Amino acid sequence: MRLLHSITSSLLLSGACIVSAASSWSFEDATISVQSKGAGVSAGAGAKDKLNPSSPLAKSVSLGAADMLKLQLTTTDGKKAKRPHQAFLTLTDPATGLEESFVLSVKDSGKSKVDLTHKDLPHQFFTSSKPIAASIVISSFGSSTPYKAKVFDLEISRDPNLPLAVPEKPLRYAVEKEIHHIFREDPRSPPKIISLVFAAAVVAALPVLFGVWISLGANASHLSKALRSAPISHALFYGSILAMEGIFFLYYTSWNLFQTLPAAAIVGVVAFISGSRALSEVQERRLAGLR
C-alpha cells in the first residue's frame, strides 16, 4: 500500500513538473552575430555565437560604429515553438539603470529576429563605463510563465574622431525666472526757449484779437448788465475757460494724463452748464434789442 502511494506521489510530481515545463516561455536555436557594413559572407561576416536561455554568453559582444548586430531565435512555449504576444531585446545600463527595449519581429512559427546599429541606440549608452546588459523578454496571454533573463553583454565602441551626437533637450514647461518690465520714460516737455517763443506769439496776438472784437462791434458797456442779470453763470463760464487753460498748462509742465483727464472732465461739465445759461442771458438781451 505504501509502495502504491509512493508511486502515485512520484507520478503526480512528475506530471506537475511536466506541466510546469510546458507552461514556461523560453527560446531555442538562438544565434547572435555582428556584421560590418560592406562585408560579405565570404569575408567571415556570418560568424555567429549561440545563446543559451539558462546562462548568459561567456564573452561580451562588441558593436562598432559601422557594425550591425543580428539576433535570431525561435520562441517556445514549453517544448513547442509558438508565437508569443510580445518579445523584446532589452538593453540596460548597469550604472544608470537606463533601459531601452527593441521589439523582435516574430512569425507564426516562433522564428524571431531583430537588427541593431548605432543609430538605434540611445546616446547615453555611448558614454557608459560598463558593458550594457542585454536581456530577452518573452511573454503572452494565458497561464504560461514569462521569460526574462540576461543573455549577453554588449560593448559599444564608437569612432573617437566623430563627436557624440546629443539631441536637444525636450521642451518642458516649468516656472521661469521673474520678468522685470522696463517702461519707457514719461514724455518730457520741449526746451524752455521753444515754450517762451510760443508764449510770446500768443501774447502778441492778444492786441490783434481785441482790435478785431472792436471792429466787429463788441460793446464792453454791456458787461455790467450781463453780470447783473446772470452773475453766477457768466462768472462760472469765464472762470471755467481760465481753469481749462490752467489745466493745459499743468499738463504741459508737470501733470500726467491720468491727472489731467478727471480735472478737465469736471471743468468741461461746469463750462457746458454755465455757458448755456450765459448764452441764454445774451439771447434775452438780443431779443430785447439791447444788442
C-alpha positions as CSV (number, residue, x, y, z in Angstrom):
1,M,0.0,0.0,0.0
2,R,2.8,2.3,0.9
3,L,4.6,1.4,-2.3
4,L,1.5,2.2,-4.4
5,H,1.1,5.6,-2.5
6,S,4.8,6.4,-3.2
7,I,4.5,5.5,-6.9
8,T,1.3,7.7,-7.2
9,S,3.1,10.6,-5.5
10,S,6.0,10.3,-7.8
11,L,3.8,10.2,-10.9
12,L,1.9,13.3,-9.7
13,L,5.1,15.2,-9.0
14,S,6.5,14.2,-12.4
15,G,3.2,15.3,-14.1
16,A,3.4,18.6,-12.3
17,C,6.9,19.2,-13.4
18,I,6.0,18.3,-17.0
19,V,3.0,20.7,-16.9
20,S,5.3,23.4,-15.3
21,A,7.9,22.9,-18.0
22,A,5.2,23.0,-20.7
23,S,3.8,26.3,-19.4
24,S,7.0,28.4,-19.4
25,W,8.2,30.6,-22.3
26,S,11.7,30.3,-23.5
27,F,13.7,30.2,-26.8
28,E,15.9,27.9,-28.7
29,D,18.2,28.0,-31.7
30,A,19.3,31.5,-30.7
31,T,22.3,33.0,-32.5
32,I,23.9,36.4,-32.4
33,S,26.3,37.9,-35.0
34,V,27.9,41.2,-35.7
35,Q,28.4,42.2,-39.3
36,S,30.4,45.1,-40.6
37,K,28.9,47.3,-43.1
38,G,30.0,46.3,-46.6
39,A,31.4,42.9,-45.5
40,G,30.2,39.9,-47.4
41,V,29.5,36.3,-46.2
42,S,32.8,35.2,-47.7
43,A,34.7,37.7,-45.5
44,G,33.5,35.9,-42.4
45,A,30.7,38.3,-41.7
46,G,28.4,35.4,-40.8
47,A,30.3,34.2,-37.7
48,K,27.8,33.5,-35.0
49,D,27.6,32.8,-31.3
50,K,24.9,30.6,-29.8
51,L,22.9,31.8,-26.9
52,N,21.7,29.7,-24.0
53,P,18.4,30.6,-22.3
54,S,19.7,29.4,-18.9
55,S,23.1,31.1,-18.9
56,P,24.5,34.3,-20.5
57,L,27.2,34.3,-23.1
58,A,30.7,34.0,-21.6
59,K,32.2,36.7,-23.7
60,S,31.0,40.2,-24.5
61,V,29.7,41.2,-27.9
62,S,31.3,44.3,-29.4
63,L,29.3,46.6,-31.7
64,G,31.3,49.1,-33.7
65,A,30.2,52.3,-35.4
66,A,29.9,50.5,-38.8
67,D,28.5,47.2,-37.4
68,M,25.1,45.7,-37.3
69,L,24.0,43.3,-34.6
70,K,21.7,40.5,-35.7
71,L,19.8,38.4,-33.2
72,Q,17.8,35.3,-34.3
73,L,15.9,32.8,-32.2
74,T,12.8,30.7,-32.0
75,T,10.4,31.3,-29.2
76,T,8.9,28.3,-27.4
77,D,6.1,27.6,-25.0
78,G,7.2,24.6,-23.1
79,K,8.7,22.3,-25.8
80,K,6.7,23.7,-28.7
81,A,7.7,26.5,-31.0
82,K,5.0,29.2,-30.7
83,R,4.4,32.9,-31.3
84,P,4.1,35.0,-28.1
85,H,2.2,38.1,-27.6
86,Q,5.4,40.1,-27.1
87,A,9.1,39.6,-27.4
88,F,11.8,42.1,-26.7
89,L,15.5,42.6,-26.6
90,T,16.1,44.8,-23.6
91,L,19.4,46.7,-23.1
92,T,20.1,48.0,-19.6
93,D,22.9,50.3,-18.5
94,P,24.1,48.8,-15.1
95,A,25.5,52.2,-14.0
96,T,22.4,54.4,-14.5
97,G,19.6,51.8,-14.8
98,L,18.6,53.2,-18.2
99,E,16.6,50.7,-20.3
100,E,15.7,50.5,-23.9
101,S,13.7,47.7,-25.5
102,F,13.6,46.6,-29.1
103,V,10.7,44.6,-30.5
104,L,11.6,41.3,-32.1
105,S,9.9,40.5,-35.4
106,V,8.1,37.2,-34.7
107,K,6.5,34.8,-37.2
108,D,3.7,32.3,-36.5
109,S,6.4,29.6,-36.4
110,G,8.1,31.4,-33.5
111,K,11.1,32.4,-35.5
112,S,12.2,35.9,-34.4
113,K,14.8,38.4,-35.2
114,V,16.0,41.9,-34.5
115,D,18.8,44.1,-36.0
116,L,20.6,46.9,-34.2
117,T,23.0,49.6,-35.3
118,H,24.5,52.6,-33.5
119,K,21.7,54.9,-34.8
120,D,19.1,52.7,-32.9
121,L,20.7,53.1,-29.5
122,P,20.2,56.0,-27.0
123,H,23.2,58.4,-26.9
124,Q,23.6,57.7,-23.1
125,F,24.8,54.1,-23.9
126,F,27.8,55.5,-25.8
127,T,29.2,57.1,-22.6
128,S,28.6,54.1,-20.3
129,S,31.7,52.9,-18.5
130,K,30.4,49.3,-18.2
131,P,29.1,46.9,-20.8
132,I,25.4,47.1,-21.5
133,A,23.4,44.1,-20.2
134,A,21.2,42.5,-22.9
135,S,18.2,40.6,-21.8
136,I,15.4,38.7,-23.7
137,V,11.8,39.2,-22.6
138,I,9.1,36.8,-23.9
139,S,5.5,36.7,-22.6
140,S,1.9,36.2,-23.8
141,F,-1.6,35.8,-22.6
142,G,-2.6,32.7,-20.6
143,S,-1.0,30.9,-17.7
144,S,2.5,30.4,-19.2
145,T,5.3,31.8,-17.2
146,P,7.0,34.7,-18.9
147,Y,10.7,34.6,-19.7
148,K,13.2,37.3,-18.8
149,A,16.9,36.7,-18.4
150,K,20.2,38.2,-19.3
151,V,21.8,36.5,-22.4
152,F,24.9,38.6,-23.2
153,D,26.9,41.8,-22.5
154,L,27.1,44.4,-25.2
155,E,30.2,46.6,-25.5
156,I,29.6,49.7,-27.7
157,S,32.6,51.2,-29.3
158,R,32.4,54.4,-31.3
159,D,34.7,56.3,-33.5
160,P,36.7,58.7,-31.3
161,N,37.2,61.1,-34.3
162,L,33.5,61.7,-34.5
163,P,31.7,63.9,-31.9
164,L,28.9,62.3,-29.9
165,A,25.5,63.4,-31.4
166,V,23.5,64.5,-28.4
167,P,19.9,65.5,-29.2
168,E,18.4,68.7,-27.9
169,K,16.6,68.7,-24.6
170,P,12.8,68.4,-25.0
171,L,10.7,71.3,-24.2
172,R,9.5,71.2,-20.6
173,Y,7.0,73.6,-19.1
174,A,8.2,74.9,-15.7
175,V,8.4,78.1,-13.7
176,E,10.5,80.7,-15.5
177,K,12.6,83.5,-13.9
178,E,10.8,86.6,-12.8
179,I,10.5,89.2,-15.6
180,H,11.1,92.8,-14.7
181,H,9.4,95.2,-17.1
182,I,11.3,98.3,-18.1
183,F,8.8,101.0,-19.1
184,R,9.6,104.0,-21.2
185,E,10.3,107.3,-19.5
186,D,7.5,109.8,-19.3
187,P,7.5,112.3,-22.2
188,R,9.3,115.4,-21.4
189,S,8.4,119.0,-22.2
190,P,10.4,120.7,-25.0
191,P,13.2,123.1,-24.1
192,K,12.1,126.3,-22.3
193,I,13.2,128.5,-25.2
194,I,10.6,126.9,-27.5
195,S,7.9,127.3,-24.9
196,L,8.8,131.0,-24.4
197,V,8.7,131.7,-28.2
198,F,5.2,130.3,-28.5
199,A,4.0,132.1,-25.3
200,A,5.3,135.4,-26.7
201,A,3.5,134.7,-30.0
202,V,0.2,134.1,-28.1
203,V,0.6,137.3,-26.1
204,A,1.5,139.3,-29.2
205,A,-1.8,138.1,-30.8
206,L,-3.9,139.4,-28.0
207,P,-4.0,143.1,-29.2
208,V,-4.9,141.8,-32.6
209,L,-7.8,139.9,-31.1
210,F,-9.1,142.9,-29.2
211,G,-8.9,145.0,-32.3
212,V,-10.9,142.5,-34.3
213,W,-13.6,142.5,-31.5
214,I,-13.9,146.3,-31.6
215,S,-14.1,146.3,-35.3
216,L,-16.9,143.8,-35.2
217,G,-19.0,146.0,-32.8
218,A,-18.1,144.5,-29.5
219,N,-19.8,146.5,-26.7
220,A,-17.9,146.3,-23.4
221,S,-20.5,148.6,-21.7
222,H,-22.9,145.6,-21.6
223,L,-20.5,143.7,-19.2
224,S,-22.2,145.3,-16.1
225,K,-25.7,144.4,-17.4
226,A,-24.7,140.8,-18.1
227,L,-23.2,140.4,-14.6
228,R,-26.3,141.9,-13.0
229,S,-28.7,139.6,-15.0
230,A,-26.7,136.3,-14.6
231,P,-23.7,136.8,-12.4
232,I,-23.1,133.2,-11.4
233,S,-23.4,131.8,-15.0
234,H,-21.1,134.4,-16.5
235,A,-18.6,134.1,-13.7
236,L,-18.5,130.3,-13.8
237,F,-18.3,130.3,-17.6
238,Y,-15.3,132.6,-17.9
239,G,-13.8,131.0,-14.8
240,S,-14.0,127.5,-16.4
241,I,-12.3,128.8,-19.5
242,L,-9.4,130.2,-17.4
243,A,-9.4,126.9,-15.4
244,M,-9.1,124.8,-18.5
245,E,-6.2,126.9,-19.7
246,G,-4.6,126.3,-16.3
247,I,-5.1,122.6,-16.6
248,F,-3.4,122.6,-20.0
249,F,-0.5,124.5,-18.5
250,L,-0.1,122.0,-15.7
251,Y,-0.3,119.1,-18.2
252,Y,2.3,120.7,-20.2
253,T,4.6,121.3,-17.2
254,S,4.1,118.5,-14.6
255,W,0.8,116.6,-14.8
256,N,0.3,113.3,-16.5
257,L,-2.7,112.2,-18.5
258,F,-4.4,110.4,-15.5
259,Q,-4.3,113.7,-13.5
260,T,-5.4,115.8,-16.4
261,L,-8.5,113.9,-17.6
262,P,-10.5,114.0,-14.4
263,A,-9.9,117.7,-13.8
264,A,-10.7,118.5,-17.5
265,A,-13.9,116.5,-17.3
266,I,-15.1,118.4,-14.2
267,V,-14.2,121.8,-15.7
268,G,-15.8,120.8,-19.0
269,V,-19.1,120.0,-17.3
270,V,-19.1,123.3,-15.5
271,A,-18.3,125.2,-18.7
272,F,-21.2,123.5,-20.6
273,I,-23.8,124.2,-17.9
274,S,-22.8,127.7,-17.1
275,G,-22.2,128.6,-20.8
276,S,-25.7,127.5,-21.8
277,R,-27.1,129.7,-19.0
278,A,-24.8,132.7,-20.0
279,L,-25.8,132.3,-23.7
280,S,-29.5,132.3,-22.7
281,E,-29.0,135.7,-21.0
282,V,-27.2,137.1,-24.0
283,Q,-30.1,135.9,-26.2
284,E,-32.6,137.6,-24.0
285,R,-30.8,141.0,-24.4
286,R,-30.6,140.4,-28.1
287,L,-34.3,139.8,-28.4
288,A,-34.9,142.9,-26.3
289,G,-33.0,145.0,-28.8
290,L,-30.2,145.9,-26.4
291,R,-27.5,144.4,-28.7
